[in-house]
Amino acid sequence: MGILTILTTALAGVQVIFNLGLGNVVTKFVAENTAQGKASVASAACNVSFVLNLVAASIVSAGILISKFPAGISGLPASSTVSLISLLLVVDTLVAYGSGVFSPAILGLQRYRALSIINAVSTISRQILIVSLVLVFQSLVGWIAAWVITDLFVTLVTYSYFSRQIGVRSFAFSPKRLLRLSFPLLLSNIVLFAYSFVDRLFLIGRVDLDALGVYGAATQAFSAFSTLVSVLPIVLLPAFAEVYGLGGLDNLRSAVKTASRYVSLTALPIAFCLLAAARPAITLFVGRRYEPGALPLAELAAFSTTAILTFPLSPVFVVLEETGLYAVAIAIPLVVAVGFAWLTISTLGVVAASTGRGIGMVLNLLLCILLLRRKFPVTFDNSVIVKTFAAGVLMAVVILLMQQVAYSPILLPLYVIGGILTYLLSLRGLKAVTAEDMKLLGDVMGPRLGKVIQLLSRIVLT
């Protein structure tokens, strides 16, 4: 698990570098230009970004080959297995870069359902392949081989889908314009990578592989949660870009307030559920050996409630082209997080890393609000946020009490069901959800889930 933590951190860093910060830029240009009927401009921005990413991916791949990562850097012995892992890292870099352009382009087209299907198929296939290939290779070679196969799948499918939807192919877009806008985002993404992985980056080389493995188990579980909820700011970016392009700052302010309402209702309860069920979750999915990782996992889940509130704010920096301010909002919390971990690791151990990262989340929210208010009137739906927090805390208490009555990792689904029912009934008691909210949910989910929406409406509406 310690070695896996090193590899996942390396892959995340590689993806940040070869993307060049172009992902959000592509989403912005595709959303704005398709809304104005300029499909050829949207296509050109995407295709030129694809070429730029190819060049960057080639340079990164050469760097991996020359350094022979992970041998030597991670302290692993030179062997045929490690050499094969290094080769597969190179291959994955060369096949994954395309999805970093075409997935954001599909977001720009606001084809959310298609992208969610692609991602769902990719995620499920990846997990099946990981289990199968690890059994075949009896090493982490199988794990990274599964990443190569699924990354290639996503690149090919997203390219085909975008090309078919846009209908034209053009390269008439200035690469300088793309790079001028993306360079601050690249710096921001590098800082964001360090911000998101500061805990693991700090621990690598400072604790042994067993301790790193325990913390890695916690962060793997937290990453699954983060992946689930982080789709929200990704979806908000093209919507905000379209709203701002058509109606200016007033419409954008209203969209941010509305987004804060629905982000709170949907994402905050998941954080509280993970907080309360950290121990059975980590034991069930990783094993009792990694049960000590429950404390840092619960801590990360608790602090993530503040990170979730930044979801409606981070896309605004891109829409307003204030990417430099976005970098500041991430860089300062990063420095604070590293400083705290450095001062407390001798007494807190791996918990110092999770606490430092959590403090960074809180500071990031405060800075986003302060910096944006210089350019943009930030307003949240405070009433719903308070009610959602109250319902989430009550849900967490119920889940913890259920574990006191009868504890077993295999009872995790029962804990979750009990928590969900508590949350929904709490929303009803607090009158946090309106009929308009349920109508919007029904419009988004479609008629196939009409009965489910009706059942939810009976539970949450008074």
C-alpha positions as a Markdown table, in Angstrom:
| # | Residue | x | y | z |
|---|---|---|---|---|
| 1 | Met | 0.0 | 0.0 | 0.0 |
| 2 | Gly | 2.9 | 2.3 | 0.6 |
| 3 | Ile | 4.3 | 1.7 | -2.9 |
| 4 | Leu | 0.9 | 2.2 | -4.3 |
| 5 | Thr | 0.6 | 5.6 | -2.6 |
| 6 | Ile | 3.9 | 6.6 | -4.2 |
| 7 | Leu | 2.6 | 5.6 | -7.7 |
| 8 | Thr | -0.8 | 7.2 | -7.4 |
| 9 | Thr | 0.9 | 10.5 | -6.3 |
| 10 | Ala | 3.3 | 10.3 | -9.3 |
| 11 | Leu | 0.5 | 9.6 | -11.8 |
| 12 | Ala | -1.5 | 12.6 | -10.5 |
| 13 | Gly | 1.5 | 14.8 | -10.8 |
| 14 | Val | 2.3 | 13.7 | -14.4 |
| 15 | Gln | -1.3 | 14.4 | -15.5 |
| 16 | Val | -1.1 | 17.9 | -14.1 |
| 17 | Ile | 2.1 | 18.7 | -16.0 |
| 18 | Phe | 1.2 | 17.4 | -19.4 |
| 19 | Asn | -2.3 | 18.9 | -19.3 |
| 20 | Leu | -0.6 | 22.4 | -19.2 |
| 21 | Gly | -3.6 | 23.8 | -17.5 |
| 22 | Leu | -5.6 | 23.6 | -20.7 |
| 23 | Gly | -8.6 | 21.6 | -19.4 |
| 24 | Asn | -10.6 | 24.4 | -17.9 |
| 25 | Val | -9.6 | 26.7 | -20.8 |
| 26 | Val | -11.0 | 24.2 | -23.3 |
| 27 | Thr | -14.2 | 23.9 | -21.4 |
| 28 | Lys | -14.5 | 27.7 | -21.3 |
| 29 | Phe | -13.9 | 28.2 | -25.0 |
| 30 | Val | -16.1 | 25.3 | -26.1 |
| 31 | Ala | -19.0 | 26.5 | -23.9 |
| 32 | Glu | -18.8 | 30.1 | -24.9 |
| 33 | Asn | -18.4 | 29.5 | -28.6 |
| 34 | Thr | -21.0 | 26.8 | -29.1 |
| 35 | Ala | -23.5 | 29.0 | -27.2 |
| 36 | Gln | -22.8 | 31.6 | -29.9 |
| 37 | Gly | -23.0 | 29.1 | -32.8 |
| 38 | Lys | -19.2 | 29.2 | -33.5 |
| 39 | Ala | -18.6 | 25.5 | -33.7 |
| 40 | Ser | -15.4 | 25.8 | -35.8 |
| 41 | Val | -13.8 | 28.1 | -33.1 |
| 42 | Ala | -14.7 | 25.6 | -30.4 |
| 43 | Ser | -13.2 | 22.7 | -32.5 |
| 44 | Ala | -10.0 | 24.6 | -33.2 |
| 45 | Ala | -9.4 | 25.5 | -29.5 |
| 46 | Cys | -9.8 | 21.8 | -28.6 |
| 47 | Asn | -7.6 | 20.5 | -31.5 |
| 48 | Val | -4.8 | 22.9 | -30.9 |
| 49 | Ser | -4.9 | 22.1 | -27.2 |
| 50 | Phe | -4.6 | 18.4 | -28.1 |
| 51 | Val | -1.4 | 19.0 | -30.1 |
| 52 | Leu | 0.0 | 21.1 | -27.2 |
| 53 | Asn | -0.7 | 18.3 | -24.7 |
| 54 | Leu | 0.9 | 15.7 | -27.0 |
| 55 | Val | 4.1 | 17.7 | -27.0 |
| 56 | Ala | 4.1 | 18.1 | -23.3 |
| 57 | Ala | 3.3 | 14.4 | -22.7 |
| 58 | Ser | 6.2 | 13.4 | -24.9 |
| 59 | Ile | 8.6 | 15.6 | -22.8 |
| 60 | Val | 7.2 | 14.1 | -19.6 |
| 61 | Ser | 7.6 | 10.6 | -20.9 |
| 62 | Ala | 11.2 | 11.3 | -21.8 |
| 63 | Gly | 11.8 | 12.5 | -18.3 |
| 64 | Ile | 10.4 | 9.3 | -16.8 |
| 65 | Leu | 12.6 | 7.2 | -19.1 |
| 66 | Ile | 15.7 | 9.1 | -18.2 |
| 67 | Ser | 15.1 | 9.2 | -14.4 |
| 68 | Lys | 13.9 | 5.5 | -14.5 |
| 69 | Phe | 11.3 | 6.4 | -11.9 |
| 70 | Pro | 10.3 | 4.9 | -9.6 |
| 71 | Ala | 13.6 | 3.0 | -9.0 |
| 72 | Gly | 16.1 | 5.2 | -7.1 |
| 73 | Ile | 13.6 | 8.0 | -6.4 |
| 74 | Ser | 11.3 | 6.0 | -4.3 |
| 75 | Gly | 14.0 | 3.8 | -2.8 |
| 76 | Leu | 12.9 | 0.7 | -4.5 |
| 77 | Pro | 15.5 | -1.9 | -5.7 |
| 78 | Ala | 16.2 | -2.1 | -9.4 |
| 79 | Ser | 14.4 | -5.1 | -10.8 |
| 80 | Ser | 12.5 | -6.3 | -13.9 |
| 81 | Thr | 9.2 | -5.5 | -12.1 |
| 82 | Val | 10.2 | -1.9 | -11.3 |
| 83 | Ser | 11.5 | -1.5 | -14.8 |
| 84 | Leu | 8.2 | -2.7 | -16.2 |
| 85 | Ile | 6.3 | -0.3 | -14.0 |
| 86 | Ser | 8.5 | 2.6 | -15.3 |
| 87 | Leu | 7.8 | 1.6 | -18.9 |
| 88 | Leu | 4.0 | 1.4 | -18.2 |
| 89 | Leu | 4.2 | 4.9 | -16.6 |
| 90 | Val | 5.6 | 6.1 | -19.9 |
| 91 | Val | 2.9 | 4.4 | -22.0 |
| 92 | Asp | 0.1 | 5.7 | -19.7 |
| 93 | Thr | 1.5 | 9.3 | -20.1 |
| 94 | Leu | 1.3 | 8.9 | -23.9 |
| 95 | Val | -2.2 | 7.5 | -24.0 |
| 96 | Ala | -3.9 | 9.5 | -21.3 |
| 97 | Tyr | -3.2 | 13.1 | -22.4 |
| 98 | Gly | -6.0 | 13.1 | -24.9 |
| 99 | Ser | -8.7 | 12.6 | -22.3 |
| 100 | Gly | -7.4 | 15.7 | -20.5 |
| 101 | Val | -8.6 | 17.7 | -23.6 |
| 102 | Phe | -11.7 | 15.9 | -24.9 |
| 103 | Ser | -13.4 | 15.3 | -21.5 |
| 104 | Pro | -13.3 | 19.0 | -20.7 |
| 105 | Ala | -14.5 | 19.7 | -24.3 |
| 106 | Ile | -17.5 | 17.4 | -23.8 |
| 107 | Leu | -18.2 | 19.3 | -20.5 |
| 108 | Gly | -18.1 | 22.5 | -22.6 |
| 109 | Leu | -20.8 | 21.0 | -24.8 |
| 110 | Gln | -22.7 | 20.3 | -21.5 |
| 111 | Arg | -23.2 | 16.6 | -22.5 |
| 112 | Tyr | -23.1 | 15.6 | -18.8 |
| 113 | Arg | -25.0 | 12.3 | -19.3 |
| 114 | Ala | -22.6 | 11.1 | -22.0 |
| 115 | Leu | -19.6 | 12.0 | -20.0 |
| 116 | Ser | -20.9 | 10.4 | -16.9 |
| 117 | Ile | -21.6 | 7.2 | -18.8 |
| 118 | Ile | -18.0 | 7.2 | -20.2 |
| 119 | Asn | -16.6 | 7.8 | -16.7 |
| 120 | Ala | -18.8 | 5.2 | -15.1 |
| 121 | Val | -17.8 | 2.5 | -17.6 |
| 122 | Ser | -14.2 | 3.5 | -17.3 |
| 123 | Thr | -14.2 | 3.4 | -13.5 |
| 124 | Ile | -16.0 | 0.0 | -13.3 |
| 125 | Ser | -13.8 | -1.4 | -16.0 |
| 126 | Arg | -10.7 | -0.1 | -14.3 |
| 127 | Gln | -11.5 | -1.8 | -11.0 |
| 128 | Ile | -12.3 | -5.1 | -12.7 |
| 129 | Leu | -9.1 | -4.9 | -14.7 |
| 130 | Ile | -7.0 | -4.0 | -11.6 |
| 131 | Val | -8.3 | -7.1 | -9.7 |
| 132 | Ser | -7.8 | -9.4 | -12.7 |
| 133 | Leu | -4.4 | -8.1 | -13.8 |
| 134 | Val | -3.0 | -8.0 | -10.3 |
| 135 | Leu | -3.9 | -11.6 | -9.9 |
| 136 | Val | -2.3 | -12.4 | -13.3 |
| 137 | Phe | 1.0 | -10.5 | -12.7 |
| 138 | Gln | 1.0 | -11.0 | -8.9 |
| 139 | Ser | 2.4 | -7.4 | -8.5 |
| 140 | Leu | 1.6 | -3.7 | -9.0 |
| 141 | Val | 2.4 | -4.2 | -12.7 |
| 142 | Gly | -1.2 | -5.4 | -13.1 |
| 143 | Trp | -2.5 | -2.3 | -11.4 |
| 144 | Ile | -0.7 | 0.2 | -13.6 |
| 145 | Ala | -1.5 | -1.9 | -16.7 |
| 146 | Ala | -5.2 | -1.6 | -15.9 |
| 147 | Trp | -4.7 | 2.2 | -15.8 |
| 148 | Val | -3.0 | 2.2 | -19.3 |
| 149 | Ile | -5.9 | 0.2 | -20.8 |
| 150 | Thr | -8.7 | 2.3 | -19.3 |
| 151 | Asp | -6.9 | 5.6 | -20.0 |
| 152 | Leu | -6.5 | 4.6 | -23.7 |
| 153 | Phe | -10.2 | 3.7 | -23.7 |
| 154 | Val | -11.3 | 7.1 | -22.4 |
| 155 | Thr | -9.0 | 9.0 | -24.8 |
| 156 | Leu | -10.4 | 7.2 | -27.8 |
| 157 | Val | -14.1 | 7.4 | -26.8 |
| 158 | Thr | -14.0 | 11.1 | -25.7 |
| 159 | Tyr | -12.2 | 12.0 | -29.0 |
| 160 | Ser | -14.8 | 10.2 | -31.1 |
| 161 | Tyr | -17.7 | 11.6 | -29.2 |
| 162 | Phe | -16.6 | 15.2 | -29.3 |
| 163 | Ser | -15.7 | 15.0 | -33.0 |
| 164 | Arg | -19.1 | 13.6 | -33.8 |
| 165 | Gln | -20.9 | 16.2 | -31.7 |
| 166 | Ile | -19.0 | 19.3 | -32.9 |
| 167 | Gly | -19.3 | 18.3 | -36.6 |
| 168 | Val | -16.4 | 20.3 | -37.9 |
| 169 | Arg | -12.6 | 20.1 | -37.6 |
| 170 | Ser | -10.4 | 23.2 | -37.5 |
| 171 | Phe | -7.0 | 24.2 | -36.1 |
| 172 | Ala | -7.5 | 27.9 | -36.7 |
| 173 | Phe | -6.8 | 29.0 | -33.1 |
| 174 | Ser | -3.8 | 30.8 | -31.7 |
| 175 | Pro | -1.7 | 28.5 | -29.5 |
| 176 | Lys | -0.3 | 31.6 | -27.8 |
| 177 | Arg | -3.7 | 32.7 | -26.7 |
| 178 | Leu | -4.3 | 29.3 | -25.2 |
| 179 | Leu | -1.0 | 29.1 | -23.4 |
| 180 | Arg | -1.3 | 32.7 | -22.2 |
| 181 | Leu | -4.6 | 31.9 | -20.5 |
| 182 | Ser | -3.5 | 28.4 | -19.4 |
| 183 | Phe | -0.1 | 29.2 | -18.0 |
| 184 | Pro | -1.5 | 30.7 | -14.8 |
| 185 | Leu | -3.8 | 27.7 | -14.6 |
| 186 | Leu | -0.9 | 25.4 | -15.0 |
| 187 | Leu | 0.9 | 27.1 | -12.1 |
| 188 | Ser | -2.4 | 26.9 | -10.2 |
| 189 | Asn | -2.8 | 23.2 | -11.0 |
| 190 | Ile | 0.7 | 22.5 | -9.9 |
| 191 | Val | 0.0 | 24.3 | -6.6 |
| 192 | Leu | -3.4 | 22.6 | -6.4 |
| 193 | Phe | -1.7 | 19.2 | -6.9 |
| 194 | Ala | 0.7 | 20.0 | -4.1 |
| 195 | Tyr | -2.3 | 21.3 | -2.0 |
| 196 | Ser | -4.3 | 18.0 | -2.7 |
| 197 | Phe | -1.3 | 15.7 | -2.2 |
| 198 | Val | 0.6 | 17.8 | 0.4 |
| 199 | Asp | 0.0 | 15.1 | 3.1 |
| 200 | Arg | 1.4 | 12.3 | 1.0 |
| 201 | Leu | 4.2 | 14.3 | -0.5 |
| 202 | Phe | 5.2 | 15.4 | 3.0 |
| 203 | Leu | 5.2 | 11.8 | 4.4 |
| 204 | Ile | 7.1 | 10.1 | 1.6 |
| 205 | Gly | 10.6 | 9.7 | 2.8 |
| 206 | Arg | 9.7 | 10.8 | 6.3 |
| 207 | Val | 7.9 | 7.7 | 7.5 |
| 208 | Asp | 8.4 | 4.0 | 6.7 |
| 209 | Leu | 6.4 | 2.2 | 4.0 |
| 210 | Asp | 4.1 | 0.6 | 6.6 |
| 211 | Ala | 3.1 | 3.9 | 8.1 |
| 212 | Leu | 2.8 | 5.4 | 4.6 |
| 213 | Gly | 0.6 | 2.4 | 3.7 |
| 214 | Val | -1.8 | 3.1 | 6.6 |
| 215 | Tyr | -2.1 | 6.7 | 5.6 |
| 216 | Gly | -2.3 | 5.7 | 1.9 |
| 217 | Ala | -5.3 | 3.6 | 2.7 |
| 218 | Ala | -7.1 | 6.6 | 4.3 |
| 219 | Thr | -6.3 | 8.8 | 1.4 |
| 220 | Gln | -7.4 | 6.2 | -1.2 |
| 221 | Ala | -10.8 | 6.1 | 0.5 |
| 222 | Phe | -10.9 | 9.9 | 0.7 |
| 223 | Ser | -9.9 | 10.2 | -2.9 |
| 224 | Ala | -12.9 | 7.9 | -3.9 |
| 225 | Phe | -15.2 | 10.4 | -2.0 |
| 226 | Ser | -13.4 | 13.4 | -3.6 |
| 227 | Thr | -13.8 | 11.9 | -7.0 |
| 228 | Leu | -17.5 | 11.5 | -6.4 |
| 229 | Val | -18.2 | 15.0 | -5.3 |
| 230 | Ser | -15.6 | 16.9 | -7.3 |
| 231 | Val | -17.8 | 16.4 | -10.4 |
| 232 | Leu | -19.8 | 19.3 | -9.1 |
| 233 | Pro | -17.4 | 22.2 | -9.7 |
| 234 | Ile | -16.5 | 20.6 | -13.1 |
| 235 | Val | -20.1 | 20.7 | -14.1 |
| 236 | Leu | -20.5 | 24.2 | -12.8 |
| 237 | Leu | -17.7 | 25.7 | -15.0 |
| 238 | Pro | -19.4 | 25.5 | -18.4 |
| 239 | Ala | -22.8 | 26.5 | -16.9 |
| 240 | Phe | -21.2 | 29.5 | -15.3 |
| 241 | Ala | -19.3 | 30.4 | -18.5 |
| 242 | Glu | -22.6 | 30.3 | -20.4 |
| 243 | Val | -24.5 | 32.3 | -17.8 |
| 244 | Tyr | -21.7 | 35.0 | -17.6 |
| 245 | Gly | -21.5 | 35.2 | -21.4 |
| 246 | Leu | -25.2 | 35.8 | -21.8 |
| 247 | Gly | -26.0 | 37.8 | -18.7 |
| 248 | Gly | -22.9 | 39.2 | -17.1 |
| 249 | Leu | -22.0 | 39.5 | -13.4 |
| 250 | Asp | -25.6 | 39.7 | -12.0 |
| 251 | Asn | -26.6 | 36.4 | -13.6 |
| 252 | Leu | -23.3 | 34.9 | -12.4 |
| 253 | Arg | -23.9 | 36.0 | -8.8 |
| 254 | Ser | -27.4 | 34.4 | -8.9 |
| 255 | Ala | -26.0 | 31.2 | -10.3 |
| 256 | Val | -23.3 | 31.0 | -7.6 |
| 257 | Lys | -25.9 | 31.4 | -4.9 |
| 258 | Thr | -28.2 | 28.7 | -6.4 |
| 259 | Ala | -25.2 | 26.4 | -6.9 |
| 260 | Ser | -24.2 | 26.7 | -3.2 |
| 261 | Arg | -27.7 | 25.5 | -2.3 |
| 262 | Tyr | -27.6 | 22.3 | -4.3 |
| 263 | Val | -23.9 | 21.6 | -3.6 |
| 264 | Ser | -24.7 | 21.7 | 0.1 |
| 265 | Leu | -27.8 | 19.5 | -0.2 |
| 266 | Thr | -26.0 | 16.8 | -2.2 |
| 267 | Ala | -22.3 | 16.8 | -1.2 |
| 268 | Leu | -22.3 | 17.7 | 2.5 |
| 269 | Pro | -24.2 | 14.6 | 3.6 |
| 270 | Ile | -21.7 | 12.4 | 1.9 |
| 271 | Ala | -18.9 | 14.0 | 3.9 |
| 272 | Phe | -20.7 | 13.5 | 7.2 |
| 273 | Cys | -21.5 | 9.9 | 6.3 |
| 274 | Leu | -17.8 | 9.2 | 5.6 |
| 275 | Leu | -16.8 | 11.0 | 8.8 |
| 276 | Ala | -19.0 | 8.7 | 10.9 |
| 277 | Ala | -18.4 | 5.5 | 9.0 |
| 278 | Ala | -14.7 | 5.9 | 8.5 |
| 279 | Arg | -13.7 | 2.9 | 10.6 |
| 280 | Pro | -16.0 | 0.2 | 9.1 |
| 281 | Ala | -15.4 | 1.6 | 5.6 |
| 282 | Ile | -11.6 | 1.4 | 5.7 |
| 283 | Thr | -11.7 | -2.0 | 7.4 |
| 284 | Leu | -14.1 | -3.5 | 4.9 |
| 285 | Phe | -12.4 | -2.3 | 1.8 |
| 286 | Val | -8.8 | -2.4 | 2.7 |
| 287 | Gly | -8.5 | -4.8 | 5.8 |
| 288 | Arg | -8.0 | -4.6 | 9.5 |
| 289 | Arg | -4.3 | -4.0 | 9.0 |
| 290 | Tyr | -5.1 | -0.5 | 7.9 |
| 291 | Glu | -7.8 | 0.3 | 10.5 |
| 292 | Pro | -5.5 | 3.0 | 12.1 |
| 293 | Gly | -6.2 | 5.0 | 9.0 |
| 294 | Ala | -9.7 | 5.6 | 10.1 |
| 295 | Leu | -8.7 | 8.6 | 12.2 |
| 296 | Pro | -7.0 | 10.6 | 9.4 |
| 297 | Leu | -9.9 | 9.5 | 7.1 |
| 298 | Ala | -12.5 | 10.8 | 9.5 |
| 299 | Glu | -10.5 | 14.0 | 10.0 |
| 300 | Leu | -10.2 | 14.6 | 6.2 |
| 301 | Ala | -13.9 | 14.0 | 5.8 |
| 302 | Ala | -14.7 | 16.5 | 8.5 |
| 303 | Phe | -12.5 | 19.2 | 7.0 |
| 304 | Ser | -13.9 | 18.5 | 3.5 |
| 305 | Thr | -17.2 | 20.1 | 4.5 |
| 306 | Thr | -15.4 | 23.5 | 4.1 |
| 307 | Ala | -13.8 | 22.4 | 0.8 |
| 308 | Ile | -17.2 | 21.5 | -0.5 |
| 309 | Leu | -18.3 | 25.1 | 0.0 |
| 310 | Thr | -15.6 | 26.3 | -2.3 |
| 311 | Phe | -17.1 | 24.3 | -5.2 |
| 312 | Pro | -19.3 | 27.2 | -6.4 |
| 313 | Leu | -16.4 | 29.6 | -6.1 |
| 314 | Ser | -13.5 | 28.0 | -7.9 |
| 315 | Pro | -15.1 | 28.0 | -11.4 |
| 316 | Val | -15.7 | 31.8 | -11.0 |
| 317 | Phe | -12.0 | 32.5 | -11.0 |
| 318 | Val | -11.7 | 30.8 | -14.5 |
| 319 | Val | -14.9 | 32.5 | -15.8 |
| 320 | Leu | -13.6 | 35.9 | -14.8 |
| 321 | Glu | -10.1 | 35.0 | -16.0 |
| 322 | Glu | -8.7 | 35.7 | -12.6 |
| 323 | Thr | -6.5 | 32.6 | -12.5 |
| 324 | Gly | -3.7 | 34.4 | -10.7 |
| 325 | Leu | -6.0 | 35.0 | -7.7 |
| 326 | Tyr | -7.0 | 31.4 | -7.8 |
| 327 | Ala | -3.3 | 30.4 | -7.5 |
| 328 | Val | -2.9 | 32.7 | -4.5 |
| 329 | Ala | -6.0 | 31.1 | -2.8 |
| 330 | Ile | -4.3 | 27.7 | -3.1 |
| 331 | Ala | -0.6 | 28.6 | -2.5 |
| 332 | Ile | -1.0 | 30.3 | 0.9 |
| 333 | Pro | -3.0 | 27.3 | 2.4 |
| 334 | Leu | -0.4 | 25.0 | 1.0 |
| 335 | Val | 2.4 | 26.8 | 2.8 |
| 336 | Val | 0.4 | 26.8 | 6.0 |
| 337 | Ala | -0.4 | 23.1 | 5.7 |
| 338 | Val | 3.3 | 22.1 | 5.1 |
| 339 | Gly | 4.4 | 24.3 | 8.0 |
| 340 | Phe | 1.9 | 22.8 | 10.4 |
| 341 | Ala | 2.8 | 19.2 | 9.4 |
| 342 | Trp | 6.5 | 20.0 | 9.7 |
| 343 | Leu | 6.1 | 21.3 | 13.3 |
| 344 | Thr | 3.8 | 18.5 | 14.5 |
| 345 | Ile | 4.8 | 15.3 | 12.8 |
| 346 | Ser | 7.1 | 14.3 | 15.7 |
| 347 | Thr | 4.2 | 14.3 | 18.1 |
| 348 | Leu | 1.1 | 13.6 | 15.9 |
| 349 | Gly | 2.7 | 11.2 | 13.4 |
| 350 | Val | 0.7 | 10.7 | 10.1 |
| 351 | Val | -2.2 | 12.6 | 11.7 |
| 352 | Ala | -0.1 | 15.8 | 11.4 |
| 353 | Ala | -0.4 | 15.4 | 7.6 |
| 354 | Ser | -4.2 | 15.1 | 7.6 |
| 355 | Thr | -4.6 | 17.9 | 10.1 |
| 356 | Gly | -2.3 | 20.2 | 8.1 |
| 357 | Arg | -4.3 | 19.4 | 4.9 |
| 358 | Gly | -7.6 | 20.1 | 6.7 |
| 359 | Ile | -6.4 | 23.5 | 8.0 |
| 360 | Gly | -5.4 | 24.3 | 4.4 |
| 361 | Met | -9.0 | 23.5 | 3.3 |
| 362 | Val | -10.5 | 25.9 | 5.7 |
| 363 | Leu | -8.0 | 28.7 | 4.8 |
| 364 | Asn | -8.7 | 28.0 | 1.1 |
| 365 | Leu | -12.4 | 28.7 | 1.6 |
| 366 | Leu | -11.7 | 31.9 | 3.5 |
| 367 | Leu | -9.3 | 33.2 | 0.8 |
| 368 | Cys | -11.6 | 32.3 | -2.1 |
| 369 | Ile | -14.3 | 34.4 | -0.5 |
| 370 | Leu | -12.0 | 37.4 | 0.3 |
| 371 | Leu | -10.3 | 37.5 | -3.0 |
| 372 | Leu | -13.4 | 37.1 | -5.1 |
| 373 | Arg | -15.2 | 39.8 | -3.2 |
| 374 | Arg | -12.7 | 42.3 | -4.7 |
| 375 | Lys | -14.1 | 41.4 | -8.2 |
| 376 | Phe | -17.4 | 39.8 | -7.6 |
| 377 | Pro | -20.3 | 40.0 | -5.1 |
| 378 | Val | -20.1 | 36.5 | -3.5 |
| 379 | Thr | -23.3 | 35.3 | -1.9 |
| 380 | Phe | -24.3 | 31.9 | -0.6 |
| 381 | Asp | -27.7 | 30.4 | 0.3 |
| 382 | Asn | -26.8 | 30.5 | 4.0 |
| 383 | Ser | -30.1 | 29.3 | 5.2 |
| 384 | Val | -29.9 | 26.0 | 3.3 |
| 385 | Ile | -26.2 | 25.6 | 4.3 |
| 386 | Val | -27.0 | 25.9 | 8.0 |
| 387 | Lys | -29.9 | 23.4 | 7.7 |
| 388 | Thr | -27.8 | 21.0 | 5.7 |
| 389 | Phe | -25.0 | 21.1 | 8.3 |
| 390 | Ala | -27.5 | 20.5 | 11.1 |
| 391 | Ala | -29.0 | 17.5 | 9.2 |
| 392 | Gly | -25.5 | 16.1 | 8.4 |
| 393 | Val | -24.4 | 16.3 | 12.1 |
| 394 | Leu | -27.6 | 14.5 | 13.2 |
| 395 | Met | -26.9 | 11.8 | 10.5 |
| 396 | Ala | -23.4 | 11.3 | 11.7 |
| 397 | Val | -24.5 | 11.0 | 15.3 |
| 398 | Val | -27.1 | 8.3 | 14.3 |
| 399 | Ile | -24.4 | 6.3 | 12.4 |
| 400 | Leu | -22.0 | 6.5 | 15.3 |
| 401 | Leu | -24.8 | 5.3 | 17.7 |
| 402 | Met | -25.6 | 2.4 | 15.4 |
| 403 | Gln | -22.0 | 1.3 | 15.6 |
| 404 | Gln | -22.1 | 1.5 | 19.4 |
| 405 | Val | -25.1 | -0.9 | 19.4 |
| 406 | Ala | -23.7 | -3.4 | 16.9 |
| 407 | Tyr | -20.3 | -3.0 | 15.2 |
| 408 | Ser | -19.1 | -5.0 | 12.2 |
| 409 | Pro | -17.6 | -3.8 | 8.9 |
| 410 | Ile | -20.1 | -5.9 | 7.0 |
| 411 | Leu | -22.9 | -3.8 | 8.5 |
| 412 | Leu | -21.6 | -0.7 | 6.7 |
| 413 | Pro | -24.5 | -0.7 | 4.2 |
| 414 | Leu | -27.0 | -0.7 | 7.1 |
| 415 | Tyr | -25.2 | 2.2 | 8.7 |
| 416 | Val | -25.3 | 4.1 | 5.5 |
| 417 | Ile | -29.0 | 3.4 | 5.0 |
| 418 | Gly | -29.8 | 4.5 | 8.5 |
| 419 | Gly | -27.8 | 7.7 | 8.0 |
| 420 | Ile | -29.5 | 8.5 | 4.7 |
| 421 | Leu | -33.0 | 8.1 | 6.2 |
| 422 | Thr | -32.0 | 10.3 | 9.2 |
| 423 | Tyr | -30.7 | 13.0 | 6.8 |
| 424 | Leu | -33.8 | 13.0 | 4.6 |
| 425 | Leu | -36.1 | 13.2 | 7.6 |
| 426 | Ser | -34.0 | 15.9 | 9.1 |
| 427 | Leu | -34.4 | 17.9 | 5.9 |
| 428 | Arg | -38.1 | 17.5 | 6.1 |
| 429 | Gly | -38.2 | 18.7 | 9.7 |
| 430 | Leu | -36.0 | 21.7 | 8.9 |
| 431 | Lys | -38.0 | 22.4 | 5.7 |
| 432 | Ala | -34.8 | 22.7 | 3.8 |
| 433 | Val | -36.2 | 21.4 | 0.5 |
| 434 | Thr | -38.9 | 22.9 | -1.7 |
| 435 | Ala | -41.2 | 21.6 | -4.3 |
| 436 | Glu | -39.2 | 23.6 | -6.9 |
| 437 | Asp | -36.0 | 21.7 | -5.8 |
| 438 | Met | -37.7 | 18.3 | -6.4 |
| 439 | Lys | -39.1 | 19.5 | -9.8 |
| 440 | Leu | -35.6 | 20.5 | -10.8 |
| 441 | Leu | -34.2 | 17.1 | -9.7 |
| 442 | Gly | -36.9 | 15.4 | -11.7 |
| 443 | Asp | -36.0 | 17.4 | -14.8 |
| 444 | Val | -32.3 | 16.5 | -14.4 |
| 445 | Met | -32.8 | 12.8 | -13.7 |
| 446 | Gly | -35.4 | 12.3 | -16.4 |
| 447 | Pro | -38.7 | 10.4 | -16.5 |
| 448 | Arg | -37.1 | 6.9 | -15.9 |
| 449 | Leu | -36.5 | 7.8 | -12.3 |
| 450 | Gly | -39.9 | 9.5 | -11.8 |
| 451 | Lys | -41.0 | 7.0 | -9.1 |
| 452 | Val | -37.8 | 7.5 | -7.2 |
| 453 | Ile | -38.3 | 11.3 | -7.3 |
| 454 | Gln | -41.9 | 10.9 | -6.1 |
| 455 | Leu | -40.7 | 8.8 | -3.2 |
| 456 | Leu | -38.1 | 11.3 | -2.2 |
| 457 | Ser | -40.6 | 14.1 | -2.4 |
| 458 | Arg | -42.9 | 12.3 | 0.0 |
| 459 | Ile | -40.0 | 12.0 | 2.5 |
| 460 | Val | -38.5 | 15.4 | 2.3 |
| 461 | Leu | -41.5 | 17.7 | 1.6 |
| 462 | Thr | -43.9 | 18.6 | 4.4 |
